[in-house]
Amino acid sequence: MRIGIIGTGAMARVLGTRWAGAGHDVLVGGRDTGRAAELADQLGGRAGAPRDAVEHGLDAVLLAVPYAAAIGVVSGLADAARGRTLVDCTNPIAPGFVLETHGGPSAAERIAAAAPGASVVKAFNLCHESVWRRTPTVFDGRPLAVPLCGDDAPALDTVGHLVRDLGCVPLNGGGLDRAGLLEATAAFLIGLWVGEGADAQAIAPPLEYAGIDPS
């Protein structure tokens, strides 16, 4: 696949490295072209500006910038993003582990509104970048599951493929209107992990004990 990555931070680095390692053609686009070139050299891809990343990403474009910058970045690239699968891994989390979007549309929905011709998929926002560096991404024999929220079936299929390339399992989280639930889950879990030092996995029983018939 041809994948564009907007951003040069930790998530851009780790996901870009693993996708390039899986054989995908990756271009890193950053406002700081020097940092973009450095990262591209490390992962074996190419570098350019954010617009170059969008134009390159015929199959998918990862938006890996802080949420505070995301809307402005996407708005400036809306023309180039038409027809693209735009993967949103941002977390709109403010101090105190609360949502910056509280009372309004989710971050993913706002990003979609800023790029109305793109197919936005919310994904990869629940785990710290250190988790994605694990190879394989397996815990106690169980591959990590990655929830996806989006409205476009082909875009979801593409992102699901990229999830599997990480050795993970894609989960259908519903339409983009449910992305706010996924973002709220991130805020809640991060608050438990960081604020309380808690094992957040312990709050949910295994499926066979949840009292739910999956059939």
Contacts in CASP RR format, 6 or more apart in sequence:
PFRMAT RR
TARGET T0000
AUTHOR 0000-0000-0000
METHOD contacts of the structure
MODEL  1
MRIGIIGTGAMARVLGTRWAGAGHDVLVGGRDTGRAAELADQLGGRAGAP
RDAVEHGLDAVLLAVPYAAAIGVVSGLADAARGRTLVDCTNPIAPGFVLE
THGGPSAAERIAAAAPGASVVKAFNLCHESVWRRTPTVFDGRPLAVPLCG
DDAPALDTVGHLVRDLGCVPLNGGGLDRAGLLEATAAFLIGLWVGEGADA
QAIAPPLEYAGIDPS
1 19 0 8 1.000
1 24 0 8 1.000
1 25 0 8 1.000
1 58 0 8 1.000
1 59 0 8 1.000
1 60 0 8 1.000
1 158 0 8 1.000
1 161 0 8 1.000
1 162 0 8 1.000
2 24 0 8 1.000
2 25 0 8 1.000
2 27 0 8 1.000
2 56 0 8 1.000
2 57 0 8 1.000
2 58 0 8 1.000
2 59 0 8 1.000
3 16 0 8 1.000
3 19 0 8 1.000
3 24 0 8 1.000
3 25 0 8 1.000
3 26 0 8 1.000
3 27 0 8 1.000
3 56 0 8 1.000
3 57 0 8 1.000
3 59 0 8 1.000
3 60 0 8 1.000
3 61 0 8 1.000
3 62 0 8 1.000
3 162 0 8 1.000
4 26 0 8 1.000
4 27 0 8 1.000
4 28 0 8 1.000
4 29 0 8 1.000
4 53 0 8 1.000
4 54 0 8 1.000
4 56 0 8 1.000
4 57 0 8 1.000
4 60 0 8 1.000
4 61 0 8 1.000
4 62 0 8 1.000
5 12 0 8 1.000
5 15 0 8 1.000
5 16 0 8 1.000
5 26 0 8 1.000
5 27 0 8 1.000
5 28 0 8 1.000
5 29 0 8 1.000
5 53 0 8 1.000
5 61 0 8 1.000
5 62 0 8 1.000
5 64 0 8 1.000
6 12 0 8 1.000
6 29 0 8 1.000
6 30 0 8 1.000
6 50 0 8 1.000
6 53 0 8 1.000
6 54 0 8 1.000
6 61 0 8 1.000
6 62 0 8 1.000
6 63 0 8 1.000
6 64 0 8 1.000
6 65 0 8 1.000
6 73 0 8 1.000
6 77 0 8 1.000
7 28 0 8 1.000
7 29 0 8 1.000
7 30 0 8 1.000
7 36 0 8 1.000
7 50 0 8 1.000
7 53 0 8 1.000
7 64 0 8 1.000
7 65 0 8 1.000
8 28 0 8 1.000
8 29 0 8 1.000
8 30 0 8 1.000
8 32 0 8 1.000
8 35 0 8 1.000
8 36 0 8 1.000
8 38 0 8 1.000
8 39 0 8 1.000
9 39 0 8 1.000
9 64 0 8 1.000
10 129 0 8 1.000
11 62 0 8 1.000
11 64 0 8 1.000
11 89 0 8 1.000
11 124 0 8 1.000
11 129 0 8 1.000
11 132 0 8 1.000
12 28 0 8 1.000
12 39 0 8 1.000
12 62 0 8 1.000
12 64 0 8 1.000
13 39 0 8 1.000
13 42 0 8 1.000
13 43 0 8 1.000
13 129 0 8 1.000
14 129 0 8 1.000
14 132 0 8 1.000
14 133 0 8 1.000
15 62 0 8 1.000
15 64 0 8 1.000
15 89 0 8 1.000
15 124 0 8 1.000
15 132 0 8 1.000
15 166 0 8 1.000
16 26 0 8 1.000
16 28 0 8 1.000
16 43 0 8 1.000
16 62 0 8 1.000
17 42 0 8 1.000
17 43 0 8 1.000
18 132 0 8 1.000
18 135 0 8 1.000
18 165 0 8 1.000
18 166 0 8 1.000
19 26 0 8 1.000
19 162 0 8 1.000
19 165 0 8 1.000
20 26 0 8 1.000
20 43 0 8 1.000
20 44 0 8 1.000
20 45 0 8 1.000
21 43 0 8 1.000
22 165 0 8 1.000
24 165 0 8 1.000
25 45 0 8 1.000
25 56 0 8 1.000
26 40 0 8 1.000
26 43 0 8 1.000
26 44 0 8 1.000
26 45 0 8 1.000
26 46 0 8 1.000
27 40 0 8 1.000
27 45 0 8 1.000
27 46 0 8 1.000
27 47 0 8 1.000
27 48 0 8 1.000
27 52 0 8 1.000
27 53 0 8 1.000
27 56 0 8 1.000
27 57 0 8 1.000
28 36 0 8 1.000
28 39 0 8 1.000
28 40 0 8 1.000
28 43 0 8 1.000
28 45 0 8 1.000
28 46 0 8 1.000
28 47 0 8 1.000
28 48 0 8 1.000
28 53 0 8 1.000
29 36 0 8 1.000
29 47 0 8 1.000
29 48 0 8 1.000
29 49 0 8 1.000
29 50 0 8 1.000
29 52 0 8 1.000
29 53 0 8 1.000
30 36 0 8 1.000
30 47 0 8 1.000
30 48 0 8 1.000
30 49 0 8 1.000
30 50 0 8 1.000
30 53 0 8 1.000
31 49 0 8 1.000
31 50 0 8 1.000
33 47 0 8 1.000
33 48 0 8 1.000
33 49 0 8 1.000
34 47 0 8 1.000
36 47 0 8 1.000
36 48 0 8 1.000
36 49 0 8 1.000
37 47 0 8 1.000
37 48 0 8 1.000
39 47 0 8 1.000
40 46 0 8 1.000
40 47 0 8 1.000
40 48 0 8 1.000
41 47 0 8 1.000
46 56 0 8 1.000
50 73 0 8 1.000
50 77 0 8 1.000
51 77 0 8 1.000
51 80 0 8 1.000
53 61 0 8 1.000
54 61 0 8 1.000
54 77 0 8 1.000
54 80 0 8 1.000
54 81 0 8 1.000
54 84 0 8 1.000
55 80 0 8 1.000
57 84 0 8 1.000
58 84 0 8 1.000
59 85 0 8 1.000
59 158 0 8 1.000
60 84 0 8 1.000
60 85 0 8 1.000
60 86 0 8 1.000
60 87 0 8 1.000
60 158 0 8 1.000
60 159 0 8 1.000
60 162 0 8 1.000
61 81 0 8 1.000
61 84 0 8 1.000
61 85 0 8 1.000
61 86 0 8 1.000
61 87 0 8 1.000
61 118 0 8 1.000
62 87 0 8 1.000
62 89 0 8 1.000
62 124 0 8 1.000
63 70 0 8 1.000
63 73 0 8 1.000
63 74 0 8 1.000
63 86 0 8 1.000
63 87 0 8 1.000
63 88 0 8 1.000
63 89 0 8 1.000
63 90 0 8 1.000
63 111 0 8 1.000
64 89 0 8 1.000
65 73 0 8 1.000
65 90 0 8 1.000
66 90 0 8 1.000
67 90 0 8 1.000
67 91 0 8 1.000
67 92 0 8 1.000
67 93 0 8 1.000
67 100 0 8 1.000
67 107 0 8 1.000
70 88 0 8 1.000
70 90 0 8 1.000
70 107 0 8 1.000
70 111 0 8 1.000
71 110 0 8 1.000
71 111 0 8 1.000
71 114 0 8 1.000
72 114 0 8 1.000
74 81 0 8 1.000
74 86 0 8 1.000
74 111 0 8 1.000
74 114 0 8 1.000
74 115 0 8 1.000
75 114 0 8 1.000
75 115 0 8 1.000
77 115 0 8 1.000
78 114 0 8 1.000
78 115 0 8 1.000
78 116 0 8 1.000
78 117 0 8 1.000
78 118 0 8 1.000
81 115 0 8 1.000
81 117 0 8 1.000
81 118 0 8 1.000
82 115 0 8 1.000
82 117 0 8 1.000
82 118 0 8 1.000
83 117 0 8 1.000
83 118 0 8 1.000
83 119 0 8 1.000
84 118 0 8 1.000
84 119 0 8 1.000
85 118 0 8 1.000
85 119 0 8 1.000
85 121 0 8 1.000
85 152 0 8 1.000
85 154 0 8 1.000
85 155 0 8 1.000
85 158 0 8 1.000
85 159 0 8 1.000
86 111 0 8 1.000
86 112 0 8 1.000
86 115 0 8 1.000
86 118 0 8 1.000
86 119 0 8 1.000
86 120 0 8 1.000
86 121 0 8 1.000
87 120 0 8 1.000
87 121 0 8 1.000
87 123 0 8 1.000
87 124 0 8 1.000
87 159 0 8 1.000
87 162 0 8 1.000
88 107 0 8 1.000
88 108 0 8 1.000
88 111 0 8 1.000
88 120 0 8 1.000
88 121 0 8 1.000
88 122 0 8 1.000
88 123 0 8 1.000
88 125 0 8 1.000
88 179 0 8 1.000
89 122 0 8 1.000
89 123 0 8 1.000
89 124 0 8 1.000
89 125 0 8 1.000
90 107 0 8 1.000
90 111 0 8 1.000
90 125 0 8 1.000
91 107 0 8 1.000
91 125 0 8 1.000
91 183 0 8 1.000
91 186 0 8 1.000
91 187 0 8 1.000
91 190 0 8 1.000
92 99 0 8 1.000
92 100 0 8 1.000
92 101 0 8 1.000
92 106 0 8 1.000
92 107 0 8 1.000
92 183 0 8 1.000
93 99 0 8 1.000
93 100 0 8 1.000
93 186 0 8 1.000
93 187 0 8 1.000
93 190 0 8 1.000
94 100 0 8 1.000
96 191 0 8 1.000
97 187 0 8 1.000
97 188 0 8 1.000
97 190 0 8 1.000
97 191 0 8 1.000
97 194 0 8 1.000
97 195 0 8 1.000
98 187 0 8 1.000
99 180 0 8 1.000
99 183 0 8 1.000
99 184 0 8 1.000
99 187 0 8 1.000
100 107 0 8 1.000
101 107 0 8 1.000
101 110 0 8 1.000
101 180 0 8 1.000
101 183 0 8 1.000
105 113 0 8 1.000
106 122 0 8 1.000
106 176 0 8 1.000
106 179 0 8 1.000
106 180 0 8 1.000
106 183 0 8 1.000
107 179 0 8 1.000
107 180 0 8 1.000
107 183 0 8 1.000
108 120 0 8 1.000
108 122 0 8 1.000
108 149 0 8 1.000
108 150 0 8 1.000
108 176 0 8 1.000
108 179 0 8 1.000
108 180 0 8 1.000
108 182 0 8 1.000
108 183 0 8 1.000
109 176 0 8 1.000
109 177 0 8 1.000
109 179 0 8 1.000
109 180 0 8 1.000
111 120 0 8 1.000
112 118 0 8 1.000
112 120 0 8 1.000
112 176 0 8 1.000
119 150 0 8 1.000
119 151 0 8 1.000
119 152 0 8 1.000
119 154 0 8 1.000
119 155 0 8 1.000
120 150 0 8 1.000
120 155 0 8 1.000
120 176 0 8 1.000
121 148 0 8 1.000
121 149 0 8 1.000
121 150 0 8 1.000
121 152 0 8 1.000
121 155 0 8 1.000
121 156 0 8 1.000
121 159 0 8 1.000
121 176 0 8 1.000
122 148 0 8 1.000
122 149 0 8 1.000
122 150 0 8 1.000
122 176 0 8 1.000
122 179 0 8 1.000
122 180 0 8 1.000
122 182 0 8 1.000
122 183 0 8 1.000
123 146 0 8 1.000
123 147 0 8 1.000
123 148 0 8 1.000
123 149 0 8 1.000
123 159 0 8 1.000
123 163 0 8 1.000
124 132 0 8 1.000
124 146 0 8 1.000
125 182 0 8 1.000
125 183 0 8 1.000
125 186 0 8 1.000
126 146 0 8 1.000
126 147 0 8 1.000
126 182 0 8 1.000
126 185 0 8 1.000
126 186 0 8 1.000
126 189 0 8 1.000
127 144 0 8 1.000
131 137 0 8 1.000
131 144 0 8 1.000
132 166 0 8 1.000
136 143 0 8 1.000
136 167 0 8 1.000
137 143 0 8 1.000
137 144 0 8 1.000
137 166 0 8 1.000
137 167 0 8 1.000
137 168 0 8 1.000
138 144 0 8 1.000
138 167 0 8 1.000
143 167 0 8 1.000
143 168 0 8 1.000
143 169 0 8 1.000
144 166 0 8 1.000
144 167 0 8 1.000
144 168 0 8 1.000
144 169 0 8 1.000
145 168 0 8 1.000
145 169 0 8 1.000
145 170 0 8 1.000
145 171 0 8 1.000
146 160 0 8 1.000
146 163 0 8 1.000
146 166 0 8 1.000
146 168 0 8 1.000
146 169 0 8 1.000
146 170 0 8 1.000
146 171 0 8 1.000
147 171 0 8 1.000
147 172 0 8 1.000
147 173 0 8 1.000
147 182 0 8 1.000
148 156 0 8 1.000
148 159 0 8 1.000
148 160 0 8 1.000
148 163 0 8 1.000
148 170 0 8 1.000
148 171 0 8 1.000
148 172 0 8 1.000
148 173 0 8 1.000
148 174 0 8 1.000
149 173 0 8 1.000
149 174 0 8 1.000
149 175 0 8 1.000
149 176 0 8 1.000
149 178 0 8 1.000
149 179 0 8 1.000
149 180 0 8 1.000
149 181 0 8 1.000
149 182 0 8 1.000
150 156 0 8 1.000
150 174 0 8 1.000
150 175 0 8 1.000
150 176 0 8 1.000
150 179 0 8 1.000
151 175 0 8 1.000
151 176 0 8 1.000
156 170 0 8 1.000
156 172 0 8 1.000
159 170 0 8 1.000
160 170 0 8 1.000
163 169 0 8 1.000
163 170 0 8 1.000
164 170 0 8 1.000
173 182 0 8 1.000
189 200 0 8 1.000
192 198 0 8 1.000
192 200 0 8 1.000
192 203 0 8 1.000
193 200 0 8 1.000
204 210 0 8 1.000
207 214 0 8 1.000
END
